[in-house]
Amino acid sequence: MIHPRLHKIAYGGDYNPEQWPREVWDDDMRLFRLAGIDIATIGVFSWSLLQPSEDTYDFDWLDDVVERLHATGIALCLATATAAHPAWMAHRHPDVLRVDFDGRRRAYGQRHNSCPSSPTYRRYAKELAGRLAERYGAHPALAVWHVNNEYGGRCYCGACAASFRTWLQRRYGDLDTVNEAWNTRFWSHTFYAWDEIVPPNLLSEHLDERRTTFQGISLDYARFNSDNLLACYLLERDAIREHSSDVPITTNMMGSYEPLDYFAWAPHLDVISWDSYPALDTPVSTTAFRHDLMRGLKDGQPFMLMEQTPSQQNWQPYNSLKRPGVMRLWSLQAVARGADTVMFFQLRRSRGACEKFHGAVIEHAGHEHTRVFRECAELGAELEALGDTVLGARVEARVAIVFDWDTWWALRYSSGPSVDLDYLGEVLAWHRALFDRNLPVDVVGVDADLARYDLVFAPLLYMVKPGFAAKLEAYVAGGGRFVTTYFSGIVDERDLVTLGGYPGELRALLGIWVEETDALLPGSGNRIVMHDSSDGFATEYACDLLCDIVHAESAEIVAVYGDDFYAGTPVVTKHRYGNGEAWYVGSRTDAAFRTDLVTALCADAGIAAPLTVPSGVEVTRRERDGRRVLFVLNHNDAPCDVDLGPSVFRDAVRDRQLTGAVVLPPKEVLILVERSTTQLR
C-alpha cells in the first residue's frame, strides 16, 4: 500500500526542476496548488547532478526542491536516480555499457543503458540509493520510494555471459541437467564446460530477435535477464531499507511488457506502480487489461498509476492530442480498476531533447491558461472532493484469466507451427469478451489461488509448469469452470514437448487427444459448426490461424469443423470432471464465439455485470468495509441512456442523489456510492 499519510487519491507526477532555473520553481509551486497537485516524483534522471564525479555528491539543489515541495503541501515520491548513469562513469568504467543483440558495445547515450551485471554500475547504484535514503528517509514529506525507472532491455556482454552461467548453475546444478533441459544432442550442441555457453543473440543462436535455433537457451536467457534486472532493484531496495524502514518502495512497471516477468518481481515491491500510455486508437479494453494485470500482480491490491500523459506523447509515429474529456476519462478508468494514485509524466514540459513535445500539466506557454491545465485542475478538484471514498478499495472478481510470462516467451521463440502465433493477442481477445460484458476479471499468474474464482480462462496454455495441471484438476474437480484453447499443454517448463500425445498433462482434465495441428495461411479459415445452437449460441462461427485435430475421449463434443479434410471432427469440447467442467476451444475463434461462450458460462455460474448498459459504456465496482462504489464510464462520442435501476446512489463528486434513468454525456464518468451499503462521510 502507499503511505498512510496520503488520505485521498494522490494526484501529481514527475517533476524535473533541475531542468529549469530556480526562479521558475516558485511559479511551479503556485501552479501546482491551482491544479490540486499533492504528490511529485523527483530525481528520476538526476544521477549526473547528484554525483558529478566518482567521489563527489551534491544534494544541495535536491534539498531545496524537497523543502519547497514540502512547504507547498506536496508529498514526495523520491527516485533513486539510477535509471541513466553519468557520462563520467561510462568514460572511466566502460563495463557499465551494454552490448546489444547484434554484439556491439554501446557508446554512452540514451537511457536503459547500464549493464545490469556490471560490478561498477551495481556498486555506484547501491551507494547512491543508500545515501539518498540516509538523507531523506525520515523526511515528513516522503510518501514512497521510486527505484530506478522503467527497468528494461537486455545486455549480451561478457559480464552478462558470466552471470548467465552462474544463474544456470543455481537453476540446474550441473551441465548434464542443462544439456538435458536444452536437448543439446540436437545439432551437436552438447556442452562440456560452463564457459562454452554464450548468450543467445544474433552472433550465436538467433536468426533475428524472434527466430532462434535453440528455444530452451533463448527462453532461459529471457528468464535470466528478468532475474538479473530484478537483482539490481533488490540491491537498491535493500540499501534504502537500511535507513528508511516504514516508507513503501516500488519501481514503475509498463503493463504487458514482454522482457520482464512482473509476477516474479511483484513480491519484492511494497506497492505495484505502472506507466500507462495508450495511443488514441488503443482499444479501451487493452488498457483495462493492463490495469487488471497490474492489480493482479499482488492479489488484487490497489496500485499506483505512476505515469500517463496529460495530453500528447512523443514516441509514436503520430502523437495525437487527447481529446477534451479523455484525460479525465482514462484517469478515472485507472481508479475504477484499482489505482490509488493518478500521476503524470510530466508536470512541466521539457524545453529540449526527445521529450520536449511530450505533454505536461504546465505546457511551454508556462501558465494556467491552457485547455490541458484547466482539465488537470478540474480533475484535481474532483479527486479532492472524492476524498478517501475509494482509497484502498478492491475490485472483487469471480472470473480470472491466467497470464504467464514464460509461456509468452516460449511461444515468441517457437519454431512453429505459425509465425502469427500471438500469446498476448489471444489473452487480450478473451479478456475483451469479458470487458465488453462488464464482467470483473482478475489477471493472475500460475501461482494464484484459483479456488476463489468460479470461472478461469487460460488461453494458449502452451507451457504447463510443474504442478499446474494438478492445480487445475483440483480446481475443476471442486466445481470450477475452466477454459483453454488451441495449442495448449504442448511443453513443460523447459520447452520440451510432453510426450504421449497432446495436450500432455491436460489430457485427463480435458478428456481429449489432439493428433495434429493445421496451420492456416493468412486470409484462409474454417468454420465452427455448433451441435446445439440453443443457450444463445449461433449455428456457426468463423475460426482461423490454427486448427487442432481433436479426438474426444471422454469429453462431450460441443462443435465440429465445417471444412477441410477434418470437417466433422471436434473443435469445441466440454468435459465433466468431478464437480466442474473443462472446455477446450481447438482453433482461434471470432469475437462472436468468444462473447457467446463467455455469456453462457457466466450466466450458468450466476456471474453478472454490476449494471446493464449500452455498448461502449464501462462499468466496474470497488469495495471496502461494506462500501460499494460504482464507476460508470462512457467511452462513446455520443450521450448514452443508463438505467441505474431502483438502487439509490450518491454521486461522490457532485454530492447529488441519483436513481433510475440518467443520461451520460460522451466521455463522462459517474462515481456512485450505493447508499444502502454504507454510511456516507
N, C-alpha and C positions, 0 to 999 in steps of 0.2 A: 504494500500500500504506500501511497505518497505520504508525506509528513503530516502529522495531525495538526500542525499549525495552519494548514490550508483548509479553510472551513467552507469552501464552495468549489465549484468547478474552476480550477486555476486557469487564468487567461493571460497569454503573453507569447513569448517566443524568443528566438535567437537575436541577441543584441551584440553588435560588434563596434563598440565605441572607439576601440583602438584604431579604427579606420578613419576617425574624424578628429578634428581639433577640439580641445576642451570646451571652447565657447559654444559648441553645438550641443554638448551634453546637457546643459541646463534646459535648453528648449526641448530636448528629448524628454526630460522628466515632466515638463508641462504637458506635452502631447500624450505621454503615457497615461497621465491622470485623466485627460479628456477621453481617452479610448477605453478606460477601465482596465488597463493592463495591471496585473498584480503578480506576475512571475516573469523573470527574464533568465534566459540561458546565456551565460557569458563565458568567454575564454576558449571557445572551441578550437579556433585556429590561431592561437597566440603563443605557441611554443617559442618562436624566434624572438619575441619580445620578452617573455618571461625568463628565457635563458639565452642571452646574447652570445655566450661562449661556454666552453666546457665547464669552467669553474665559477661562472658568474650568473647570479639570479637577480632579477629585478621585479619586485612585486609592488612597487610604489604606485604605479598607474592603476593596477588592479585594486589596490586598497581604496583608491579614490572612487573607482566605479562602484565597488561594493558598498561604500558608505553613502554615496549619492542614491543608489537604488534603495538601500535600507531606509534612508531618511524620507524617501518618497512612498514608503509602504509597500515596496515590491520585494517579493521573496526571490531567493537565488536558486537557480539550477546551475550549479558550478561545474564546468567541464574541466577535464584534466589536461586539455590542450595537446594531446599526443597523437592527433589524427594526421598530422603532417610534420615531419621532422624538419629542423632548420637546415639551411644550406651549408653552414659550417660543419654540421655533423656528416653530411654526405661527402663533403670535400676531404675531411680528415679521416673518416671511417667508411670507406666505400662498401663495407659489408652490410650497411643498412639499406643499400639499394637492391631492389628486386631484379630478378631475371624473369623475363616474360615467357609466354608459351612458345615463342619462336626460338628461345635460347639466348636472347640478347640481354645483357645487363643494362638496365635503365640508367640514364643520367638523372641528375637532380631535376625535379619538376613535378607538377600536378599535386595530387594528394593520394591517399591509399598507396603511398609509395615506399613504405617501410617493409623490409623483410621481417616476417614475424619470428623467424629463427635467429635473427641477428643478435648476438650477445650484447653488442653496443646499443642497439635500439631498446632491448629489454631492460638493460641497466639504467639508461637515462630516463625511460618512460616510468619505471618504478620509482626512481628518485624524485622526479617531478611530481608525481601523484602524491607521494609521501609528504613532500614539502608543502604542497597546497593544502593537504589535509591537516597538517600540523598548524598551519597559519590560520585557516578558515573553518576548521572542523567544528568548532564550538560557537561560530558566529550566529547570533539570534535570527538573522535573515535566511540562513541556509536551510533549504527545504529538500533538496535532492542532489546527489552527485551524478554527474554525466561523464562516464568513462569513454575516452576516445570519441569517435563519431562514425556511424555507419560502417562498421567493420566490413571488409570485403576484399575481393581479389585473390589471386594466387601467385605464388612465387615458386621458381624451379631452380634455385641456385644450389651451390654445393652444400651450404649450411642446411637448407631445407631437405636436400637428399639425405644428409646425415641424420637429421631429426626424423625423417620418414622411416629410416631403418630402425631407429630406436623405438618409434611408435609401433612398428611391425613386431619387434621383439616383445614388447609389452602385450600386444594383442594375441600373437600366435605362439610365442615361446621359442620356437626353433624353426629352422629353414625347411625341414621336412613338412611341417604343417603349412608353412607358406606355400610351398610348391604344390601341395595337395589343394589348398584353397584356390589357387590361381590356375590349376590344371596345366602346369607348366611343361608337361610332356608334349603338349601341342607346340609345334614349330620349334622344337629343341630349345625350350626356354628354361630348363632346369637350372636353379641357382645353387651353387656350392659354397658361396661365401657371401656374407651380408653386403660387402661393398661392391658386389656385382649388380646390385639393384639400383636403378636410377629412376628419377621421376618420369612419369609418362607424359611426354609433350610432343611437339612436332618433330623433335630430333630423335625420338625413340619409338613409342608405340602408336602415336596418333597420326592419322591421315589429315585430319582437321580437328577442330575443337570438339566435335561430336563423335566422329568415327574413330574408333580405337580397335586395335587388333587383339588386345587383352583387356576385356571388360573388368575382370577381377582386380587387376593392377590399378586401372583408372578409377574404379569405384573406391578402392581403399585410399587412393590419393585424395579423392574428394572428402572422404571421412577424415583423413589426417589433416587436411587443410582447415576444415571447420574446427577440429580439436586444437590445432596449433594456434589459430587466432583466438580461440577461447582461452588458451593458456596465457596469452598476452593480457586479455581482460582480467583474468584472475590475479595476475601479478599486481596490477594497479588496484584492483578491488581490495586485495589483502593489505597493500600499503596504506590505503585510505582507512581501513578498519583499525589500524594500529592507533589512529588519532581521532577517529570520528565513529563512535560505536552505535549511535542511535539515528543516524540520517540515512534514508534509503539510498541504494546505489543501483544505477541502471546504465544501459547503453542503448542507443536508438537503433532499432531494427528497421527492416524495409519490407514488411509484409511477406509476400510469396517470393522471397529472394532465394534463388537456387543454390548459390555456393555455400550457405551456412545452414546447418541443421538447428533451427531455433528450438526444437524440443529438447535437444541436448544442452542448449545454453540456458533455457528458462529457469532451471532450479537454482542457478547462480545469480540471478537478478532478483532484487527485492520487489521490483515492480517492472512490468513489461512496458516498454515505450517504443513507439514506431513512427515513421515518417510516411505520410500518405500523399501521393502525388498523381492522382488520376488525370488523364487528359480530358479534354472537352467531350470526346466521344467514347470514353471508357464506360462500359455498362455499369450502372449503379450497383448491380448485383455483384460485379467483380470487386468493387470497393467494399461492399458489405461482407464478402467472403474474407477479405484481408482483415477487416475488423474482427470477424468471428474467429479467425485463426489466431490473431494476437490475444484475444480473450481466452481462447482455449489453451494457450501455452501454459498457463498457471491455473488450470482447473476452474476457469470462469471468473477469475479475479479481475476487477476493473483495471484498465490500462491507461497509459498516458498517450494522448495524441501529441507527440513531441514536435512534429513539423507538418505544415501544409503551407501552401502559398495563399496569401490574401487574394491574389488575382492571377498573375501571369507566371509561367515557368520559363526556364531559359534554355533547356537542353533538348527540347523536342523540335522536330523539323518545322512545325507550325505552332507557335506559342500563343494560343488564343486567350483572350480575356475570360475570366469567369463572369458570366452574365449577372445582371443585378439579381440579388437574392440567392445565388448559387453558393457563394462562400458560406453564408449562414446555413443554408440547407445541408451542405456537405459537412459542416462543422457539427451540426446537431444530429446528423446521421451517425457520426462517430460517438457522440454522447449516448444516443439511443441504443447503440450496440456495445456500450460498456466503457467509454472513455470518461475519465475523471479530470481530464485537462483538455483545453483547446489552445494549441500553440502554433505559432507561425515560424517559418523561415521566410522572411526576416522582419525585424521591427523597423529598421531604417535601411533603405535600398542603397547598395554599394555604388560607388561612383565609377569604379574601374574594374577591369578583369572580367572573367566569364560570367559572373552573376550580376552584372550591373543592370541587366534587363530582366532580372528575376524580381517578382513583385514584393512589396513590403507595405506594412501599415503606414509608414511615412515614406511617401514617394519622393522622387527627385525634386518635386516642387517645394518640398521642405515644410509644408504647413498642413493644417487640418482641413483645408477647403478642397478636398477631392472626394470623388464618389467612393473610392476604396476606404478612405479614412472614415467617412460617415458610416459606411456599412459596418466597419470594425467597431466603431464606437457604439453603434446601436446594438450589436451583438454583446459587447461588453456590458451594457446596461441590462440586457436580458439575463445574462448569466448572473449578474449581481442580484436581480430580482428572483432568480431561481434559487439562490442560496444553496443550502445543503439538501435540497429536496431529493436529488438522486445520488448524492455523493456516497460511494460505497455500495450502491445498489447493484444487484446482479441480474443478468438475463437468464431466466430459467428455461431450459430446453429439454424436450423429451426425445429429440432426434439428434444423432451425431453423424458426422462424416469423418472417416479415418483418413488422415493425410500423413504421408511418411516420406521424409527426405531421401532415405536410402533407396526406396522404390523409384522415386523421381530420378535420382542419379543413375540407377541401374537401367531404367528404360531409356534415359537420354543416351547412354552408351551402347544400347542394344544393337546388335548387328542385324536385326530383323524383327518381325517379318515385313514391317513397313517403315519407311523413313518418316512417315507422317504420324507415327505414334506420339501422343501428346498427353502425358500423365496429368499435368496441371490443367490442361484444357478439358479433360474428361471429368476431373473433380469439379471444376467450375461449372460444367454443364449440369451435373446433378445438383450442385448447390443452388444453381439458378432456378431449377424446378421447385425447390423448397422456398427460395426467396420470393418467387413470383406468387406463391400461395400464402406469403406472410407467415410461414411456419418457423418458429425459432429453432436454430440449429447450432450446435457446438462443433467446432472443427478440432479434432483431438488426435493424439498420437497413438501408436500401438500399445503403449504402456497404460493408457487410460482405463479407468474402471467403467466398463460398458454396462454394468448392471443397472445403472441409474437411468438408462435410456430404453425406450420402448422400440425404437427403430434405429438401425445402424446401417449406413452405406459405406462400402469400401470399394470405390471404383478402381478398375485396373490394378487389382492387388497382385501384381506380377511377382513380387517377392514376399514370401511368408517367413517371418523371423521365428527363431526358436520360441516355442510356447504359445505363439499367437493362434495357431489352428486350434489348440486345446482350449484357449480362452474363448474363441468364437463358438466352439462346440458347447461349452458350458453356458455361454450366454444364450444361445438359441434353445438348448435343452431346458433352460429355466423359463422360457416363454418369450424370448426376444425375437424380433424380426430382423433378418439380415439380408442385405442385397449386395451382390458383387457383379462384376461384368466380365466381358471377354478378356482373354489373355491373363487370367488370374491363376495363382497357385503354380506358377511355372518354375521358379527357382527358390533356393534357400538364401540365407544372408550373405553367402559367398558368391552369389550369382551363378551357382552351379545348378543345373537342371535337376529337379526332384524326379528320380526315375520311378517307373512303374505306371506311368500314364498321367496325363494332365486331368484335373487341376491339382495334382500332387497331394499335399496334406489336406486339401479342402475337399477331396473326392467323397469321403464318407459324409461330410456335412451337407454337401450339395446334392449328393445322390446321382452324380453324372460322371461320364467319361468323355473327354474331348480327344478325338482321334487325330484331327488335323485342324490347321487354321489357314484359311484362304485370305490372302492379301489382295484387296480390290484396287484397281487402278484409279487414279483421280478421275472424277466425273462418272464413275460407274457405281452401281449399288445393288441392293437386293430388297426384298420385301419381308416384313414380319406379318404373318397371317395368324390372327388370333383364333383359338379354338372356340372361345366363348366371348362374344362382344358385349356381354352384359356388364354390370358394375361400372359403367361409364367408359368402357374401352371401345375404341373404333374397331372396324372389321380388320383393317390392316394399317401398317405404318412403314416408313422407309428406314433402311439401315445401310451402312457403308463401311469403308476402311478395312475392317477385319470381320471375317465370318468364321466362328468356331464351329466345327462339325461335331455335334454333340450326340452322344448316346445316353438316353435316360435309363439309369439303372434302377433306382428306387424313387426317383423324382417324378412328379406329375408334369406332363407337357402342357404348357400354357399357350405357346405359339410355335409355329414352324416357319421355315424359309419358304418363300414363294417362287424362287427362281434358281437356276443353275442345276448342276448335277446333284446337289444336295437338297433340292426342293422337297418339302415334306418332312425333313428332319428337324429335330427340336432347335429352337433358337432362344426361347424363354422357358425356364422351368421353375417349379416350386417344390420344395422338399420339406415334408413334415419331419421334424427332428426333435424328439422329446415333446415339450410343450410349446415349441415355437416353430418357425419356418425359415428356410433359407432359399433365396431367389438367385437365379443365375440368368444374366442377360448376355447372350453369346455374340453380340455384334454392337457396333456403335450405332445407337438409335437416333431417330429425330427427336426434336424437342417435344412434340406432341405425345410420343410414347412416354418419355420421362415424366411429363406432367401428369398424365393419366395414371401411371403406376404410383407415383408419389401420392396423388389424391386418393386413390383406392386404399393404399396401405395406411395412410394417416386416418382416413375415415374408419377403417377397420379397428385401428388402435385407439380411437377416440381422441385423436390429436387434432386440434382446431386452431385457426388463427385467432388473435385477440379480437379482431373485427373483420367483417366482410366489407371490402372497399373496392372501388373501381381499379382497373388496371393502371399501373404507374403510381399508385399510392402505396407507400411503405408503412407498415405498422409493426412496432415492436414494443416490448414492455420490460421495464426494470423493476425489481422488487427488493425491499429491505425492511425487516422488522414489521411485516404486515402492511407496509405502504406499497401500493402498486401505482406506478407511473407509466402512462401510455404515451407513446410518441406516434404521431400521425404526420407523415411527410409526403407532400405532393410533388413528385418529380416531373409532372406533366407541365406543358406550356399553356395549359388551359385550366380554368377552375373545375373542381370536381365536387359532386354532392356526396357527402359522407354521412352515414347513419350511425350515430353513437349508441342507438338503442335506448332502452329505458334507464340505463345507469346514469347517475348524476356525477359530473366531473367538475373539478375546479381547474381552470386554466392557470397553471403555475406561474406564468409570466405576466399575464394581463389581469389576474385576480378577478375573474368573472366565472359565472356558473354556466355550464353547457350540458345539454342533453338532446337526444333526438337527432333530427336532421340539421346539418351545418353545411355551409358552402366553404370549401377550402380553396383559396386563390392559388394560382400557379406558383410553384417554388415555396409555398408556405408550409410552416411547421406548427403543429399544436403539441404542447406538452401538458398532459392532463393527469391530474391526481384523482383517483377514484375516492369519492367522499365516503363511501361505505366501508372502506378498508383502513382508513387512517384518521387520526385526529389532526387536523390541519395546524400548521405552525401559525 
